[in-house]
Amino acid sequence: MKVLGTSLGEATWLLAVIILIIAAVFNYFDDSPSVKYTSMAEDLKNLEETFRQQNKTCFVLGASGETGRVLLQELLERNIFSKITLIGRRRLSFEDEAYKNLVQEVVDFEKLDDHAAAFKGHDVGYCCLGTTRAKAGADGFVRVDHDYVLKSAELAKAGGCAHFHLESSRGADKNSNFLYLKVKGQVEAEIEALGFDRLAIYRPGVLLVDRRESRPGEWVIRKFFGAVSAVCSTSMAIPIQVVAKAIVSNTLRQPEQKTEVLENKDITSVGLSKGK
């Protein structure tokens, strides 16, 4: 028994050393966040109040998913919109009193043109819609992450939406040989071509969250990056709460460029920024 305890202790110590070494390597090769985000020293409370007085409305796509669910919580807590509309394939049930004033629009994503009215009259749109190839198959993944997302953006633009926020992925590239990254890159480019007054694209790394639907391999990856992120910041992973905070905080900003792409380090910088 004593030998077993000693062996476990040595294994734990060795694992800790390995994590520290890997963390150091990630930190060395990490991309630095953009200066415009690291220097974000505005008073968030004042920005929130100024934004709140504009009486704007928004819609959220994908509120039943991991990011969308946490984003919705953040939007409600910070109370910067006069109305929040959820657009999805089914009504969501909420027990908390904070959700009572939400508007819900149920749509058929295969016939989105029939639901154009659901996308009208919103100032800001948030898209966290997505699935995985493992869950939906290659064709199903493309249909959701490209077709549904792009069509929703088109209807939002036609309906008067000025600001669109898109959750994408680290490494998104329309010229990639990997289907996932290629689709993410393609939809980014096609939505940019729609000409929103402002388009914010977020490219988080591995999302650190205990998914309700999780495969063993995904669980191991998240736990590994969670351990590394606990030692140092890395462009490879990010807590999902930080992503949600970053999206809401970035909504308050007024960047000079029409399109901005926030890489993982940028998202972390904005998501962890504190008001004065």
C-alpha positions as CSV (number, residue, x, y, z in Angstrom):
1,M,0.0,0.0,0.0
2,K,2.9,2.3,0.9
3,V,4.6,1.5,-2.4
4,L,1.3,2.3,-4.3
5,G,1.1,5.6,-2.5
6,T,4.7,6.4,-3.4
7,S,4.1,5.5,-7.0
8,L,1.0,7.7,-7.3
9,G,2.9,10.6,-5.7
10,E,5.7,10.2,-8.2
11,A,3.2,10.0,-11.1
12,T,1.4,13.1,-10.0
13,W,4.7,15.0,-9.6
14,L,5.8,13.9,-13.1
15,L,2.5,14.9,-14.6
16,A,2.8,18.3,-13.0
17,V,6.3,18.8,-14.4
18,I,5.1,17.7,-17.9
19,I,2.2,20.2,-17.8
20,L,4.5,23.0,-16.7
21,I,6.9,22.2,-19.6
22,I,4.1,22.1,-22.1
23,A,2.6,25.3,-20.7
24,A,6.0,27.0,-21.1
25,V,6.2,25.8,-24.7
26,F,2.7,27.1,-25.5
27,N,3.4,30.4,-23.8
28,Y,6.7,30.8,-25.8
29,F,4.9,30.3,-29.2
30,D,1.7,32.1,-28.3
31,D,0.5,35.0,-30.4
32,S,0.4,38.2,-28.5
33,P,-3.0,39.9,-28.3
34,S,-3.5,43.0,-30.5
35,V,-2.6,46.3,-28.8
36,K,-6.0,47.7,-29.4
37,Y,-7.4,45.0,-27.0
38,T,-4.6,45.0,-24.4
39,S,-5.0,48.7,-24.1
40,M,-8.7,48.5,-23.6
41,A,-8.9,50.7,-20.5
42,E,-12.4,52.1,-20.9
43,D,-14.8,52.2,-18.0
44,L,-17.1,49.3,-18.9
45,K,-19.8,50.5,-16.5
46,N,-20.0,53.8,-18.3
47,L,-20.0,52.1,-21.7
48,E,-22.8,49.9,-20.6
49,E,-24.9,52.8,-19.4
50,T,-24.3,54.7,-22.6
51,F,-25.2,51.7,-24.7
52,R,-28.3,50.9,-22.5
53,Q,-29.6,54.4,-23.1
54,Q,-29.7,53.8,-26.9
55,N,-32.6,51.3,-26.3
56,K,-31.3,48.7,-28.7
57,T,-32.6,45.2,-29.4
58,C,-30.8,42.0,-30.3
59,F,-31.3,38.4,-31.3
60,V,-29.4,35.3,-30.3
61,L,-29.0,32.2,-32.5
62,G,-27.9,29.0,-30.8
63,A,-29.0,29.9,-27.3
64,S,-29.5,26.2,-26.5
65,G,-25.8,25.5,-27.2
66,E,-22.9,25.8,-24.8
67,T,-21.7,29.3,-25.9
68,G,-25.1,30.6,-26.6
69,R,-26.4,29.6,-23.2
70,V,-23.6,31.4,-21.3
71,L,-23.8,34.4,-23.7
72,L,-27.5,34.7,-22.9
73,Q,-26.8,34.7,-19.2
74,E,-24.2,37.4,-19.6
75,L,-26.6,39.6,-21.7
76,L,-29.3,39.3,-19.1
77,E,-26.9,40.0,-16.2
78,R,-25.5,43.1,-17.8
79,N,-28.9,44.3,-19.1
80,I,-27.7,46.4,-22.0
81,F,-30.6,45.6,-24.4
82,S,-34.3,46.7,-24.2
83,K,-35.3,43.4,-25.8
84,I,-33.7,40.1,-26.4
85,T,-35.1,37.6,-28.9
86,L,-34.1,34.0,-29.2
87,I,-34.3,32.4,-32.6
88,G,-34.2,28.6,-32.7
89,R,-35.9,25.4,-33.8
90,R,-37.7,25.0,-30.5
91,R,-38.9,27.0,-27.5
92,L,-36.5,26.9,-24.5
93,S,-37.8,26.5,-21.0
94,F,-36.3,28.7,-18.2
95,E,-37.2,28.6,-14.5
96,D,-35.3,31.8,-13.4
97,E,-37.3,35.0,-13.2
98,A,-34.5,36.8,-15.2
99,Y,-35.7,35.0,-18.4
100,K,-39.3,36.0,-18.2
101,N,-39.2,38.9,-20.7
102,L,-37.3,37.0,-23.4
103,V,-39.0,36.8,-26.8
104,Q,-38.8,33.4,-28.6
105,E,-39.2,32.9,-32.3
106,V,-39.4,29.2,-33.4
107,V,-38.2,28.7,-37.0
108,D,-37.6,25.9,-39.4
109,F,-33.9,26.3,-40.5
110,E,-34.7,24.3,-43.7
111,K,-37.2,27.0,-44.6
112,L,-35.7,30.2,-43.2
113,D,-37.2,32.4,-45.9
114,D,-40.6,31.6,-44.5
115,H,-39.4,33.1,-41.2
116,A,-37.9,36.3,-42.4
117,A,-40.1,38.3,-40.0
118,A,-38.2,36.8,-37.0
119,F,-35.1,38.5,-38.2
120,K,-36.6,42.0,-38.6
121,G,-36.2,44.9,-36.3
122,H,-33.0,43.9,-34.4
123,D,-30.0,46.2,-34.0
124,V,-27.5,43.6,-33.0
125,G,-27.3,39.9,-33.9
126,Y,-25.3,37.1,-32.1
127,C,-24.7,33.8,-33.9
128,C,-23.5,30.9,-31.8
129,L,-25.1,28.3,-34.1
130,G,-23.1,25.2,-34.8
131,T,-22.8,21.5,-34.6
132,T,-20.0,18.9,-35.1
133,R,-19.2,16.5,-37.9
134,A,-19.2,13.6,-35.4
135,K,-22.8,14.5,-34.3
136,A,-24.4,15.5,-37.7
137,G,-22.1,13.9,-40.3
138,A,-20.2,15.9,-42.9
139,D,-23.3,17.0,-44.8
140,G,-25.2,17.9,-41.7
141,F,-22.2,19.9,-40.4
142,V,-22.0,22.0,-43.6
143,R,-25.7,22.5,-43.6
144,V,-25.7,23.9,-40.0
145,D,-22.4,25.7,-39.8
146,H,-22.5,27.2,-43.3
147,D,-26.0,27.2,-44.8
148,Y,-28.0,28.0,-41.7
149,V,-25.5,30.5,-40.4
150,L,-25.2,32.3,-43.8
151,K,-28.9,32.4,-44.5
152,S,-29.6,33.8,-41.0
153,A,-27.0,36.5,-41.5
154,E,-28.6,37.4,-44.9
155,L,-32.1,37.7,-43.4
156,A,-30.7,39.7,-40.4
157,K,-29.0,42.1,-42.8
158,A,-32.2,42.5,-44.9
159,G,-34.2,43.0,-41.7
160,G,-32.1,46.0,-40.6
161,C,-29.5,44.4,-38.3
162,A,-26.4,46.7,-38.3
163,H,-24.0,44.8,-36.0
164,F,-23.4,41.0,-36.4
165,H,-21.3,39.0,-34.0
166,L,-20.2,35.5,-35.2
167,E,-18.6,32.8,-33.2
168,S,-16.1,31.0,-35.4
169,S,-13.1,28.9,-34.6
170,R,-9.3,29.2,-34.1
171,G,-7.6,28.4,-37.4
172,A,-10.6,29.2,-39.6
173,D,-9.4,29.4,-43.2
174,K,-11.5,29.1,-46.3
175,N,-8.5,27.5,-48.1
176,S,-7.9,24.9,-45.4
177,N,-7.7,21.2,-46.3
178,F,-9.7,20.4,-43.1
179,L,-13.5,20.5,-43.6
180,Y,-14.2,22.1,-40.2
181,L,-11.7,25.0,-40.6
182,K,-12.6,25.4,-44.3
183,V,-16.3,25.8,-43.6
184,K,-15.7,28.2,-40.8
185,G,-13.5,30.3,-43.0
186,Q,-15.9,30.3,-45.9
187,V,-18.8,31.5,-43.9
188,E,-16.7,34.2,-42.3
189,A,-15.8,35.5,-45.8
190,E,-19.4,35.3,-47.1
191,I,-20.9,37.1,-44.1
192,E,-18.3,39.8,-44.4
193,A,-19.3,40.3,-48.0
194,L,-22.9,41.0,-46.9
195,G,-21.7,44.5,-45.7
196,F,-22.9,44.8,-42.2
197,D,-22.1,48.2,-40.6
198,R,-20.0,46.2,-38.1
199,L,-19.0,42.5,-38.1
200,A,-17.1,41.0,-35.2
201,I,-15.7,37.5,-35.7
202,Y,-14.5,35.5,-32.7
203,R,-12.1,32.6,-33.1
204,P,-11.8,30.9,-29.7
205,G,-9.5,27.9,-29.2
206,V,-10.7,24.8,-27.3
207,L,-13.7,25.8,-25.2
208,L,-13.2,24.8,-21.6
209,V,-16.6,23.7,-20.5
210,D,-18.2,20.6,-19.2
211,R,-20.5,19.8,-22.1
212,R,-23.8,18.1,-21.6
213,E,-23.0,15.9,-24.6
214,S,-19.4,14.8,-24.5
215,R,-17.3,12.0,-25.9
216,P,-14.3,10.6,-23.9
217,G,-11.8,12.0,-26.3
218,E,-13.2,15.5,-26.0
219,W,-13.3,15.3,-22.3
220,V,-9.6,14.4,-22.1
221,I,-8.7,17.3,-24.5
222,R,-10.6,19.8,-22.4
223,K,-9.1,18.5,-19.1
224,F,-5.6,18.7,-20.6
225,F,-6.0,22.3,-21.9
226,G,-7.8,23.2,-18.6
227,A,-4.7,22.1,-16.7
228,V,-2.4,24.0,-19.0
229,S,-4.5,27.2,-19.0
230,A,-4.5,27.1,-15.2
231,V,-0.7,27.5,-15.4
232,C,-0.5,30.1,-18.2
233,S,-2.7,31.8,-20.8
234,T,-2.6,30.0,-24.1
235,S,-4.0,30.6,-27.6
236,M,-5.1,27.0,-27.7
237,A,-7.9,27.1,-25.1
238,I,-10.3,29.4,-23.3
239,P,-13.0,29.2,-20.6
240,I,-16.4,29.6,-22.2
241,Q,-17.4,32.2,-19.7
242,V,-14.5,34.4,-20.9
243,V,-15.8,34.1,-24.5
244,A,-19.3,35.2,-23.5
245,K,-18.0,38.2,-21.5
246,A,-15.7,39.2,-24.4
247,I,-18.6,39.2,-26.9
248,V,-20.8,41.4,-24.7
249,S,-17.9,43.7,-23.7
250,N,-16.9,44.0,-27.4
251,T,-20.5,44.9,-28.3
252,L,-20.0,48.2,-26.3
253,R,-17.0,49.3,-28.3
254,Q,-17.0,51.4,-31.4
255,P,-14.0,50.2,-33.6
256,E,-12.9,52.1,-36.6
257,Q,-12.9,49.2,-39.0
258,K,-16.2,47.5,-40.1
259,T,-14.9,44.0,-39.7
260,E,-12.7,42.8,-36.8
261,V,-11.4,39.3,-36.1
262,L,-10.6,38.5,-32.5
263,E,-8.2,35.6,-32.1
264,N,-8.1,33.6,-28.9
265,K,-5.7,35.9,-27.1
266,D,-7.8,38.9,-28.1
267,I,-10.9,37.3,-26.7
268,T,-9.1,36.6,-23.5
269,S,-7.9,40.2,-23.2
270,V,-11.4,41.6,-23.7
271,G,-13.1,39.0,-21.6
272,L,-10.9,39.6,-18.6
273,S,-10.9,43.3,-18.9
274,K,-12.2,45.2,-15.9
275,G,-14.0,48.5,-15.7
276,K,-12.6,51.3,-13.7
